[in-house]
Amino acid sequence: MTTSLSSSFLFDRAAVVTTAVMQVSAASSVSEMERRLHVENLLRDEFDDVKRQAIADRELGDDDA
C-alpha cells in the first residue's frame, strides 16, 4: 500500500513547523511554560493534520480497490 504523503511533503511541512517553533522559542516576552504550551499545541495540530491526511489517503485507496 502506498500513500500520497510524499517525503517532500513531509520535509516541507517539517520546515514550516520548525520555523514556527523557532519563532515561539524566540518570543522572550512570554514565560517558558507559555512557550512550551504553544509548541505542544502546534505539534498536536500538525500531528492531527497528518493523521487526517493519511486516513483520507487510505480511504481514497480503498475506493480504487
mmCIF file as Biopython writes it, N, C-alpha, C and O atoms, coordinates in Angstrom:
data_model
#
loop_
_atom_site.group_PDB
_atom_site.id
_atom_site.type_symbol
_atom_site.label_atom_id
_atom_site.label_alt_id
_atom_site.label_comp_id
_atom_site.label_asym_id
_atom_site.label_entity_id
_atom_site.label_seq_id
_atom_site.pdbx_PDB_ins_code
_atom_site.Cartn_x
_atom_site.Cartn_y
_atom_site.Cartn_z
_atom_site.occupancy
_atom_site.B_iso_or_equiv
_atom_site.auth_seq_id
_atom_site.auth_asym_id
_atom_site.pdbx_PDB_model_num
ATOM 1   N N  . MET A ? 1  ? 0.846   -1.179 0.000  1.0 0.0 1  A 1 
ATOM 2   C CA . MET A ? 1  ? 0.000   0.000  0.000  1.0 0.0 1  A 1 
ATOM 3   C C  . MET A ? 1  ? 0.892   1.242  0.000  1.0 0.0 1  A 1 
ATOM 4   O O  . MET A ? 1  ? 1.865   1.316  0.750  1.0 0.0 1  A 1 
ATOM 5   N N  . THR A ? 2  ? 0.562   2.190  -0.824 1.0 0.0 2  A 1 
ATOM 6   C CA . THR A ? 2  ? 1.300   3.451  -0.855 1.0 0.0 2  A 1 
ATOM 7   C C  . THR A ? 2  ? 0.367   4.571  -0.450 1.0 0.0 2  A 1 
ATOM 8   O O  . THR A ? 2  ? -0.852  4.460  -0.575 1.0 0.0 2  A 1 
ATOM 9   N N  . THR A ? 3  ? 0.946   5.636  0.031  1.0 0.0 3  A 1 
ATOM 10  C CA . THR A ? 3  ? 0.149   6.810  0.375  1.0 0.0 3  A 1 
ATOM 11  C C  . THR A ? 3  ? 0.626   7.974  -0.469 1.0 0.0 3  A 1 
ATOM 12  O O  . THR A ? 3  ? 1.716   7.940  -1.039 1.0 0.0 3  A 1 
ATOM 13  N N  . SER A ? 4  ? -0.196  8.994  -0.542 1.0 0.0 4  A 1 
ATOM 14  C CA . SER A ? 4  ? 0.217   10.173 -1.293 1.0 0.0 4  A 1 
ATOM 15  C C  . SER A ? 4  ? 1.016   11.143 -0.427 1.0 0.0 4  A 1 
ATOM 16  O O  . SER A ? 4  ? 1.379   12.228 -0.881 1.0 0.0 4  A 1 
ATOM 17  N N  . LEU A ? 5  ? 1.292   10.754 0.825  1.0 0.0 5  A 1 
ATOM 18  C CA . LEU A ? 5  ? 2.133   11.585 1.681  1.0 0.0 5  A 1 
ATOM 19  C C  . LEU A ? 5  ? 3.578   11.381 1.253  1.0 0.0 5  A 1 
ATOM 20  O O  . LEU A ? 5  ? 4.251   10.467 1.730  1.0 0.0 5  A 1 
ATOM 21  N N  . SER A ? 6  ? 4.040   12.214 0.373  1.0 0.0 6  A 1 
ATOM 22  C CA . SER A ? 6  ? 5.397   12.068 -0.141 1.0 0.0 6  A 1 
ATOM 23  C C  . SER A ? 6  ? 6.403   12.618 0.852  1.0 0.0 6  A 1 
ATOM 24  O O  . SER A ? 6  ? 6.068   13.415 1.728  1.0 0.0 6  A 1 
ATOM 25  N N  . SER A ? 7  ? 7.650   12.172 0.697  1.0 0.0 7  A 1 
ATOM 26  C CA . SER A ? 7  ? 8.694   12.649 1.593  1.0 0.0 7  A 1 
ATOM 27  C C  . SER A ? 7  ? 8.920   14.153 1.428  1.0 0.0 7  A 1 
ATOM 28  O O  . SER A ? 7  ? 9.266   14.832 2.395  1.0 0.0 7  A 1 
ATOM 29  N N  . SER A ? 8  ? 8.729   14.679 0.220  1.0 0.0 8  A 1 
ATOM 30  C CA . SER A ? 8  ? 8.910   16.124 0.036  1.0 0.0 8  A 1 
ATOM 31  C C  . SER A ? 8  ? 7.821   16.905 0.761  1.0 0.0 8  A 1 
ATOM 32  O O  . SER A ? 8  ? 8.073   17.992 1.280  1.0 0.0 8  A 1 
ATOM 33  N N  . PHE A ? 9  ? 6.602   16.349 0.797  1.0 0.0 9  A 1 
ATOM 34  C CA . PHE A ? 9  ? 5.518   16.999 1.553  1.0 0.0 9  A 1 
ATOM 35  C C  . PHE A ? 9  ? 5.878   17.061 3.025  1.0 0.0 9  A 1 
ATOM 36  O O  . PHE A ? 9  ? 5.734   18.104 3.663  1.0 0.0 9  A 1 
ATOM 37  N N  . LEU A ? 10 ? 6.351   15.929 3.572  1.0 0.0 10 A 1 
ATOM 38  C CA . LEU A ? 10 ? 6.707   15.902 4.982  1.0 0.0 10 A 1 
ATOM 39  C C  . LEU A ? 10 ? 7.886   16.807 5.271  1.0 0.0 10 A 1 
ATOM 40  O O  . LEU A ? 10 ? 7.917   17.464 6.312  1.0 0.0 10 A 1 
ATOM 41  N N  . PHE A ? 11 ? 8.862   16.855 4.366  1.0 0.0 11 A 1 
ATOM 42  C CA . PHE A ? 11 ? 10.008  17.738 4.564  1.0 0.0 11 A 1 
ATOM 43  C C  . PHE A ? 11 ? 9.551   19.195 4.561  1.0 0.0 11 A 1 
ATOM 44  O O  . PHE A ? 11 ? 9.955   19.966 5.432  1.0 0.0 11 A 1 
ATOM 45  N N  . ASP A ? 12 ? 8.726   19.578 3.608  1.0 0.0 12 A 1 
ATOM 46  C CA . ASP A ? 12 ? 8.237   20.956 3.549  1.0 0.0 12 A 1 
ATOM 47  C C  . ASP A ? 12 ? 7.437   21.300 4.791  1.0 0.0 12 A 1 
ATOM 48  O O  . ASP A ? 12 ? 7.576   22.393 5.340  1.0 0.0 12 A 1 
ATOM 49  N N  . ARG A ? 13 ? 6.604   20.377 5.236  1.0 0.0 13 A 1 
ATOM 50  C CA . ARG A ? 13 ? 5.810   20.611 6.436  1.0 0.0 13 A 1 
ATOM 51  C C  . ARG A ? 13 ? 6.733   20.729 7.646  1.0 0.0 13 A 1 
ATOM 52  O O  . ARG A ? 13 ? 6.513   21.569 8.519  1.0 0.0 13 A 1 
ATOM 53  N N  . ALA A ? 14 ? 7.757   19.897 7.698  1.0 0.0 14 A 1 
ATOM 54  C CA . ALA A ? 14 ? 8.713   19.963 8.803  1.0 0.0 14 A 1 
ATOM 55  C C  . ALA A ? 14 ? 9.413   21.312 8.828  1.0 0.0 14 A 1 
ATOM 56  O O  . ALA A ? 14 ? 9.648   21.868 9.901  1.0 0.0 14 A 1 
ATOM 57  N N  . ALA A ? 15 ? 9.746   21.841 7.664  1.0 0.0 15 A 1 
ATOM 58  C CA . ALA A ? 15 ? 10.397  23.152 7.602  1.0 0.0 15 A 1 
ATOM 59  C C  . ALA A ? 15 ? 9.476   24.243 8.127  1.0 0.0 15 A 1 
ATOM 60  O O  . ALA A ? 15 ? 9.918   25.144 8.840  1.0 0.0 15 A 1 
ATOM 61  N N  . VAL A ? 16 ? 8.211   24.164 7.780  1.0 0.0 16 A 1 
ATOM 62  C CA . VAL A ? 16 ? 7.239   25.161 8.253  1.0 0.0 16 A 1 
ATOM 63  C C  . VAL A ? 16 ? 7.077   25.063 9.767  1.0 0.0 16 A 1 
ATOM 64  O O  . VAL A ? 16 ? 7.072   26.079 10.461 1.0 0.0 16 A 1 
ATOM 65  N N  . VAL A ? 17 ? 6.946   23.847 10.274 1.0 0.0 17 A 1 
ATOM 66  C CA . VAL A ? 17 ? 6.778   23.660 11.718 1.0 0.0 17 A 1 
ATOM 67  C C  . VAL A ? 17 ? 8.029   24.108 12.465 1.0 0.0 17 A 1 
ATOM 68  O O  . VAL A ? 17 ? 7.931   24.733 13.522 1.0 0.0 17 A 1 
ATOM 69  N N  . THR A ? 18 ? 9.195   23.794 11.926 1.0 0.0 18 A 1 
ATOM 70  C CA . THR A ? 18 ? 10.444  24.217 12.565 1.0 0.0 18 A 1 
ATOM 71  C C  . THR A ? 18 ? 10.511  25.734 12.673 1.0 0.0 18 A 1 
ATOM 72  O O  . THR A ? 18 ? 10.908  26.271 13.707 1.0 0.0 18 A 1 
ATOM 73  N N  . THR A ? 19 ? 10.125  26.420 11.608 1.0 0.0 19 A 1 
ATOM 74  C CA . THR A ? 19 ? 10.123  27.885 11.640 1.0 0.0 19 A 1 
ATOM 75  C C  . THR A ? 19 ? 9.181   28.397 12.716 1.0 0.0 19 A 1 
ATOM 76  O O  . THR A ? 19 ? 9.522   29.312 13.466 1.0 0.0 19 A 1 
ATOM 77  N N  . ALA A ? 20 ? 8.002   27.809 12.791 1.0 0.0 20 A 1 
ATOM 78  C CA . ALA A ? 20 ? 7.026   28.234 13.804 1.0 0.0 20 A 1 
ATOM 79  C C  . ALA A ? 20 ? 7.551   27.988 15.212 1.0 0.0 20 A 1 
ATOM 80  O O  . ALA A ? 20 ? 7.402   28.839 16.089 1.0 0.0 20 A 1 
ATOM 81  N N  . VAL A ? 21 ? 8.160   26.838 15.431 1.0 0.0 21 A 1 
ATOM 82  C CA . VAL A ? 21 ? 8.700   26.518 16.757 1.0 0.0 21 A 1 
ATOM 83  C C  . VAL A ? 21 ? 9.821   27.487 17.116 1.0 0.0 21 A 1 
ATOM 84  O O  . VAL A ? 21 ? 9.905   27.942 18.256 1.0 0.0 21 A 1 
ATOM 85  N N  . MET A ? 22 ? 10.671  27.803 16.162 1.0 0.0 22 A 1 
ATOM 86  C CA . MET A ? 22 ? 11.759  28.742 16.436 1.0 0.0 22 A 1 
ATOM 87  C C  . MET A ? 22 ? 11.216  30.135 16.761 1.0 0.0 22 A 1 
ATOM 88  O O  . MET A ? 22 ? 11.756  30.831 17.621 1.0 0.0 22 A 1 
ATOM 89  N N  . GLN A ? 23 ? 10.149  30.537 16.073 1.0 0.0 23 A 1 
ATOM 90  C CA . GLN A ? 23 ? 9.550   31.836 16.369 1.0 0.0 23 A 1 
ATOM 91  C C  . GLN A ? 23 ? 8.960   31.854 17.772 1.0 0.0 23 A 1 
ATOM 92  O O  . GLN A ? 23 ? 9.080   32.848 18.488 1.0 0.0 23 A 1 
ATOM 93  N N  . VAL A ? 24 ? 8.326   30.758 18.165 1.0 0.0 24 A 1 
ATOM 94  C CA . VAL A ? 24 ? 7.761   30.673 19.511 1.0 0.0 24 A 1 
ATOM 95  C C  . VAL A ? 24 ? 8.884   30.726 20.541 1.0 0.0 24 A 1 
ATOM 96  O O  . VAL A ? 24 ? 8.782   31.442 21.537 1.0 0.0 24 A 1 
ATOM 97  N N  . SER A ? 25 ? 9.949   29.974 20.306 1.0 0.0 25 A 1 
ATOM 98  C CA . SER A ? 25 ? 11.026  29.931 21.294 1.0 0.0 25 A 1 
ATOM 99  C C  . SER A ? 25 ? 11.766  31.262 21.377 1.0 0.0 25 A 1 
ATOM 100 O O  . SER A ? 25 ? 12.355  31.580 22.410 1.0 0.0 25 A 1 
ATOM 101 N N  . ALA A ? 26 ? 11.741  32.037 20.303 1.0 0.0 26 A 1 
ATOM 102 C CA . ALA A ? 26 ? 12.407  33.341 20.308 1.0 0.0 26 A 1 
ATOM 103 C C  . ALA A ? 26 ? 11.567  34.418 20.985 1.0 0.0 26 A 1 
ATOM 104 O O  . ALA A ? 26 ? 12.057  35.511 21.267 1.0 0.0 26 A 1 
ATOM 105 N N  . ALA A ? 27 ? 10.309  34.106 21.241 1.0 0.0 27 A 1 
ATOM 106 C CA . ALA A ? 27 ? 9.415   35.084 21.866 1.0 0.0 27 A 1 
ATOM 107 C C  . ALA A ? 27 ? 9.734   35.167 23.355 1.0 0.0 27 A 1 
ATOM 108 O O  . ALA A ? 27 ? 9.074   34.537 24.182 1.0 0.0 27 A 1 
ATOM 109 N N  . SER A ? 28 ? 10.727  35.933 23.672 1.0 0.0 28 A 1 
ATOM 110 C CA . SER A ? 28 ? 11.201  36.004 25.055 1.0 0.0 28 A 1 
ATOM 111 C C  . SER A ? 28 ? 10.245  36.758 25.980 1.0 0.0 28 A 1 
ATOM 112 O O  . SER A ? 28 ? 10.451  36.788 27.194 1.0 0.0 28 A 1 
ATOM 113 N N  . SER A ? 29 ? 9.211   37.361 25.415 1.0 0.0 29 A 1 
ATOM 114 C CA . SER A ? 29 ? 8.285   38.127 26.251 1.0 0.0 29 A 1 
ATOM 115 C C  . SER A ? 29 ? 7.270   37.243 26.966 1.0 0.0 29 A 1 
ATOM 116 O O  . SER A ? 29 ? 6.507   37.727 27.802 1.0 0.0 29 A 1 
ATOM 117 N N  . VAL A ? 30 ? 7.254   35.942 26.640 1.0 0.0 30 A 1 
ATOM 118 C CA . VAL A ? 30 ? 6.334   35.034 27.323 1.0 0.0 30 A 1 
ATOM 119 C C  . VAL A ? 30 ? 7.136   34.054 28.166 1.0 0.0 30 A 1 
ATOM 120 O O  . VAL A ? 30 ? 8.318   33.817 27.917 1.0 0.0 30 A 1 
ATOM 121 N N  . SER A ? 31 ? 6.474   33.495 29.160 1.0 0.0 31 A 1 
ATOM 122 C CA . SER A ? 31 ? 7.166   32.576 30.066 1.0 0.0 31 A 1 
ATOM 123 C C  . SER A ? 31 ? 7.507   31.266 29.362 1.0 0.0 31 A 1 
ATOM 124 O O  . SER A ? 31 ? 6.955   30.942 28.311 1.0 0.0 31 A 1 
ATOM 125 N N  . GLU A ? 32 ? 8.418   30.532 29.961 1.0 0.0 32 A 1 
ATOM 126 C CA . GLU A ? 32 ? 8.806   29.243 29.401 1.0 0.0 32 A 1 
ATOM 127 C C  . GLU A ? 32 ? 7.604   28.310 29.324 1.0 0.0 32 A 1 
ATOM 128 O O  . GLU A ? 32 ? 7.468   27.559 28.359 1.0 0.0 32 A 1 
ATOM 129 N N  . MET A ? 33 ? 6.741   28.347 30.317 1.0 0.0 33 A 1 
ATOM 130 C CA . MET A ? 33 ? 5.549   27.490 30.323 1.0 0.0 33 A 1 
ATOM 131 C C  . MET A ? 33 ? 4.614   27.854 29.165 1.0 0.0 33 A 1 
ATOM 132 O O  . MET A ? 33 ? 4.064   26.965 28.515 1.0 0.0 33 A 1 
ATOM 133 N N  . GLU A ? 34 ? 4.434   29.134 28.906 1.0 0.0 34 A 1 
ATOM 134 C CA . GLU A ? 34 ? 3.580   29.560 27.789 1.0 0.0 34 A 1 
ATOM 135 C C  . GLU A ? 34 ? 4.179   29.113 26.448 1.0 0.0 34 A 1 
ATOM 136 O O  . GLU A ? 34 ? 3.454   28.655 25.565 1.0 0.0 34 A 1 
ATOM 137 N N  . ARG A ? 35 ? 5.488   29.246 26.301 1.0 0.0 35 A 1 
ATOM 138 C CA . ARG A ? 35 ? 6.147   28.790 25.075 1.0 0.0 35 A 1 
ATOM 139 C C  . ARG A ? 35 ? 5.972   27.289 24.903 1.0 0.0 35 A 1 
ATOM 140 O O  . ARG A ? 35 ? 5.667   26.807 23.812 1.0 0.0 35 A 1 
ATOM 141 N N  . ARG A ? 36 ? 6.166   26.565 25.981 1.0 0.0 36 A 1 
ATOM 142 C CA . ARG A ? 36 ? 6.011   25.104 25.930 1.0 0.0 36 A 1 
ATOM 143 C C  . ARG A ? 36 ? 4.596   24.723 25.510 1.0 0.0 36 A 1 
ATOM 144 O O  . ARG A ? 36 ? 4.424   23.864 24.646 1.0 0.0 36 A 1 
ATOM 145 N N  . LEU A ? 37 ? 3.595   25.337 26.099 1.0 0.0 37 A 1 
ATOM 146 C CA . LEU A ? 37 ? 2.204   25.036 25.755 1.0 0.0 37 A 1 
ATOM 147 C C  . LEU A ? 37 ? 1.913   25.372 24.296 1.0 0.0 37 A 1 
ATOM 148 O O  . LEU A ? 37 ? 1.211   24.629 23.611 1.0 0.0 37 A 1 
ATOM 149 N N  . HIS A ? 38 ? 2.448   26.482 23.829 1.0 0.0 38 A 1 
ATOM 150 C CA . HIS A ? 38 ? 2.235   26.879 22.438 1.0 0.0 38 A 1 
ATOM 151 C C  . HIS A ? 38 ? 2.853   25.853 21.481 1.0 0.0 38 A 1 
ATOM 152 O O  . HIS A ? 38 ? 2.231   25.471 20.490 1.0 0.0 38 A 1 
ATOM 153 N N  . VAL A ? 39 ? 4.064   25.414 21.780 1.0 0.0 39 A 1 
ATOM 154 C CA . VAL A ? 39 ? 4.728   24.415 20.932 1.0 0.0 39 A 1 
ATOM 155 C C  . VAL A ? 39 ? 3.960   23.099 20.985 1.0 0.0 39 A 1 
ATOM 156 O O  . VAL A ? 39 ? 3.773   22.458 19.951 1.0 0.0 39 A 1 
ATOM 157 N N  . GLU A ? 40 ? 3.516   22.686 22.163 1.0 0.0 40 A 1 
ATOM 158 C CA . GLU A ? 40 ? 2.742   21.450 22.287 1.0 0.0 40 A 1 
ATOM 159 C C  . GLU A ? 40 ? 1.473   21.518 21.440 1.0 0.0 40 A 1 
ATOM 160 O O  . GLU A ? 40 ? 1.148   20.571 20.724 1.0 0.0 40 A 1 
ATOM 161 N N  . ASN A ? 41 ? 0.765   22.625 21.523 1.0 0.0 41 A 1 
ATOM 162 C CA . ASN A ? 41 ? -0.467  22.778 20.746 1.0 0.0 41 A 1 
ATOM 163 C C  . ASN A ? 41 ? -0.185  22.784 19.246 1.0 0.0 41 A 1 
ATOM 164 O O  . ASN A ? 41 ? -0.928  22.187 18.467 1.0 0.0 41 A 1 
ATOM 165 N N  . LEU A ? 42 ? 0.882   23.454 18.850 1.0 0.0 42 A 1 
ATOM 166 C CA . LEU A ? 42 ? 1.261   23.477 17.442 1.0 0.0 42 A 1 
ATOM 167 C C  . LEU A ? 42 ? 1.551   22.066 16.936 1.0 0.0 42 A 1 
ATOM 168 O O  . LEU A ? 42 ? 1.085   21.673 15.867 1.0 0.0 42 A 1 
ATOM 169 N N  . LEU A ? 43 ? 2.326   21.308 17.715 1.0 0.0 43 A 1 
ATOM 170 C CA . LEU A ? 43 ? 2.663   19.947 17.305 1.0 0.0 43 A 1 
ATOM 171 C C  . LEU A ? 43 ? 1.436   19.041 17.295 1.0 0.0 43 A 1 
ATOM 172 O O  . LEU A ? 43 ? 1.299   18.205 16.401 1.0 0.0 43 A 1 
ATOM 173 N N  . ARG A ? 44 ? 0.553   19.189 18.260 1.0 0.0 44 A 1 
ATOM 174 C CA . ARG A ? 44 ? -0.686  18.394 18.250 1.0 0.0 44 A 1 
ATOM 175 C C  . ARG A ? 44 ? -1.497  18.676 16.992 1.0 0.0 44 A 1 
ATOM 176 O O  . ARG A ? 44 ? -1.998  17.755 16.347 1.0 0.0 44 A 1 
ATOM 177 N N  . ASP A ? 45 ? -1.622  19.942 16.651 1.0 0.0 45 A 1 
ATOM 178 C CA . ASP A ? 45 ? -2.360  20.302 15.434 1.0 0.0 45 A 1 
ATOM 179 C C  . ASP A ? 45 ? -1.718  19.690 14.198 1.0 0.0 45 A 1 
ATOM 180 O O  . ASP A ? 45 ? -2.411  19.156 13.333 1.0 0.0 45 A 1 
ATOM 181 N N  . GLU A ? 46 ? -0.395  19.768 14.116 1.0 0.0 46 A 1 
ATOM 182 C CA . GLU A ? 46 ? 0.315   19.211 12.959 1.0 0.0 46 A 1 
ATOM 183 C C  . GLU A ? 46 ? 0.145   17.699 12.881 1.0 0.0 46 A 1 
ATOM 184 O O  . GLU A ? 46 ? -0.122  17.158 11.808 1.0 0.0 46 A 1 
ATOM 185 N N  . PHE A ? 47 ? 0.297   17.016 14.011 1.0 0.0 47 A 1 
ATOM 186 C CA . PHE A ? 47 ? 0.131   15.559 14.020 1.0 0.0 47 A 1 
ATOM 187 C C  . PHE A ? 47 ? -1.291  15.175 13.635 1.0 0.0 47 A 1 
ATOM 188 O O  . PHE A ? 47 ? -1.499  14.218 12.889 1.0 0.0 47 A 1 
ATOM 189 N N  . ASP A ? 48 ? -2.269  15.921 14.141 1.0 0.0 48 A 1 
ATOM 190 C CA . ASP A ? 48 ? -3.662  15.646 13.783 1.0 0.0 48 A 1 
ATOM 191 C C  . ASP A ? 48 ? -3.896  15.834 12.288 1.0 0.0 48 A 1 
ATOM 192 O O  . ASP A ? 48 ? -4.599  15.040 11.664 1.0 0.0 48 A 1 
ATOM 193 N N  . ASP A ? 49 ? -3.308  16.884 11.712 1.0 0.0 49 A 1 
ATOM 194 C CA . ASP A ? 49 ? -3.456  17.120 10.272 1.0 0.0 49 A 1 
ATOM 195 C C  . ASP A ? 49 ? -2.854  15.981 9.452  1.0 0.0 49 A 1 
ATOM 196 O O  . ASP A ? 49 ? -3.457  15.526 8.480  1.0 0.0 49 A 1 
ATOM 197 N N  . VAL A ? 50 ? -1.667  15.522 9.843  1.0 0.0 50 A 1 
ATOM 198 C CA . VAL A ? 50 ? -1.024  14.427 9.119  1.0 0.0 50 A 1 
ATOM 199 C C  . VAL A ? 50 ? -1.859  13.150 9.258  1.0 0.0 50 A 1 
ATOM 200 O O  . VAL A ? 50 ? -2.021  12.404 8.292  1.0 0.0 50 A 1 
ATOM 201 N N  . LYS A ? 51 ? -2.381  12.906 10.443 1.0 0.0 51 A 1 
ATOM 202 C CA . LYS A ? 51 ? -3.220  11.722 10.663 1.0 0.0 51 A 1 
ATOM 203 C C  . LYS A ? 51 ? -4.477  11.783 9.796  1.0 0.0 51 A 1 
ATOM 204 O O  . LYS A ? 51 ? -4.842  10.792 9.164  1.0 0.0 51 A 1 
ATOM 205 N N  . ARG A ? 52 ? -5.143  12.944 9.763  1.0 0.0 52 A 1 
ATOM 206 C CA . ARG A ? 52 ? -6.344  13.108 8.925  1.0 0.0 52 A 1 
ATOM 207 C C  . ARG A ? 52 ? -6.013  12.890 7.451  1.0 0.0 52 A 1 
ATOM 208 O O  . ARG A ? 52 ? -6.782  12.260 6.725  1.0 0.0 52 A 1 
ATOM 209 N N  . GLN A ? 53 ? -4.879  13.407 7.014  1.0 0.0 53 A 1 
ATOM 210 C CA . GLN A ? 53 ? -4.489  13.238 5.617  1.0 0.0 53 A 1 
ATOM 211 C C  . GLN A ? 53 ? -4.211  11.777 5.302  1.0 0.0 53 A 1 
ATOM 212 O O  . GLN A ? 53 ? -4.596  11.290 4.239  1.0 0.0 53 A 1 
ATOM 213 N N  . ALA A ? 54 ? -3.552  11.074 6.206  1.0 0.0 54 A 1 
ATOM 214 C CA . ALA A ? 54 ? -3.268  9.649  5.991  1.0 0.0 54 A 1 
ATOM 215 C C  . ALA A ? 54 ? -4.562  8.844  5.917  1.0 0.0 54 A 1 
ATOM 216 O O  . ALA A ? 54 ? -4.683  7.943  5.087  1.0 0.0 54 A 1 
ATOM 217 N N  . ILE A ? 55 ? -5.524  9.158  6.771  1.0 0.0 55 A 1 
ATOM 218 C CA . ILE A ? 55 ? -6.820  8.469  6.745  1.0 0.0 55 A 1 
ATOM 219 C C  . ILE A ? 55 ? -7.541  8.755  5.436  1.0 0.0 55 A 1 
ATOM 220 O O  . ILE A ? 55 ? -8.098  7.845  4.823  1.0 0.0 55 A 1 
ATOM 221 N N  . ALA A ? 56 ? -7.536  10.002 5.009  1.0 0.0 56 A 1 
ATOM 222 C CA . ALA A ? 56 ? -8.189  10.367 3.743  1.0 0.0 56 A 1 
ATOM 223 C C  . ALA A ? 56 ? -7.523  9.661  2.575  1.0 0.0 56 A 1 
ATOM 224 O O  . ALA A ? 56 ? -8.208  9.184  1.670  1.0 0.0 56 A 1 
ATOM 225 N N  . ASP A ? 57 ? -6.197  9.587  2.580  1.0 0.0 57 A 1 
ATOM 226 C CA . ASP A ? 57 ? -5.472  8.901  1.514  1.0 0.0 57 A 1 
ATOM 227 C C  . ASP A ? 57 ? -5.815  7.416  1.495  1.0 0.0 57 A 1 
ATOM 228 O O  . ASP A ? 57 ? -6.000  6.829  0.429  1.0 0.0 57 A 1 
ATOM 229 N N  . ARG A ? 58 ? -5.898  6.815  2.672  1.0 0.0 58 A 1 
ATOM 230 C CA . ARG A ? 58 ? -6.222  5.394  2.775  1.0 0.0 58 A 1 
ATOM 231 C C  . ARG A ? 58 ? -7.638  5.143  2.254  1.0 0.0 58 A 1 
ATOM 232 O O  . ARG A ? 58 ? -7.879  4.164  1.547  1.0 0.0 58 A 1 
ATOM 233 N N  . GLU A ? 59 ? -8.570  6.026  2.604  1.0 0.0 59 A 1 
ATOM 234 C CA . GLU A ? 59 ? -9.947  5.867  2.140  1.0 0.0 59 A 1 
ATOM 235 C C  . GLU A ? 59 ? -10.035 6.021  0.629  1.0 0.0 59 A 1 
ATOM 236 O O  . GLU A ? 59 ? -10.803 5.309  -0.017 1.0 0.0 59 A 1 
ATOM 237 N N  . LEU A ? 60 ? -9.265  6.933  0.057  1.0 0.0 60 A 1 
ATOM 238 C CA . LEU A ? 60 ? -9.232  7.071  -1.391 1.0 0.0 60 A 1 
ATOM 239 C C  . LEU A ? 60 ? -8.672  5.810  -2.033 1.0 0.0 60 A 1 
ATOM 240 O O  . LEU A ? 60 ? -9.155  5.374  -3.078 1.0 0.0 60 A 1 
ATOM 241 N N  . GLY A ? 61 ? -7.655  5.226  -1.411 1.0 0.0 61 A 1 
ATOM 242 C CA . GLY A ? 61 ? -7.068  3.997  -1.924 1.0 0.0 61 A 1 
ATOM 243 C C  . GLY A ? 61 ? -8.045  2.839  -1.862 1.0 0.0 61 A 1 
ATOM 244 O O  . GLY A ? 61 ? -8.036  1.979  -2.743 1.0 0.0 61 A 1 
ATOM 245 N N  . ASP A ? 62 ? -8.886  2.799  -0.845 1.0 0.0 62 A 1 
ATOM 246 C CA . ASP A ? 62 ? -9.891  1.754  -0.719 1.0 0.0 62 A 1 
ATOM 247 C C  . ASP A ? 62 ? -10.932 1.854  -1.823 1.0 0.0 62 A 1 
ATOM 248 O O  . ASP A ? 62 ? -11.447 0.834  -2.282 1.0 0.0 62 A 1 
ATOM 249 N N  . ASP A ? 63 ? -11.246 3.057  -2.251 1.0 0.0 63 A 1 
ATOM 250 C CA . ASP A ? 63 ? -12.214 3.259  -3.322 1.0 0.0 63 A 1 
ATOM 251 C C  . ASP A ? 63 ? -11.703 2.724  -4.643 1.0 0.0 63 A 1 
ATOM 252 O O  . ASP A ? 63 ? -12.487 2.309  -5.497 1.0 0.0 63 A 1 
ATOM 253 N N  . ASP A ? 64 ? -10.378 2.733  -4.817 1.0 0.0 64 A 1 
ATOM 254 C CA . ASP A ? 64 ? -9.788  2.267  -6.073 1.0 0.0 64 A 1 
ATOM 255 C C  . ASP A ? 64 ? -9.733  0.741  -6.153 1.0 0.0 64 A 1 
ATOM 256 O O  . ASP A ? 64 ? -9.598  0.185  -7.243 1.0 0.0 64 A 1 
ATOM 257 N N  . ALA A ? 65 ? -9.837  0.068  -5.021 1.0 0.0 65 A 1 
ATOM 258 C CA . ALA A ? 65 ? -9.701  -1.400 -4.996 1.0 0.0 65 A 1 
ATOM 259 C C  . ALA A ? 65 ? -10.909 -2.110 -5.556 1.0 0.0 65 A 1 
ATOM 260 O O  . ALA A ? 65 ? -10.938 -3.340 -5.598 1.0 0.0 65 A 1 
#
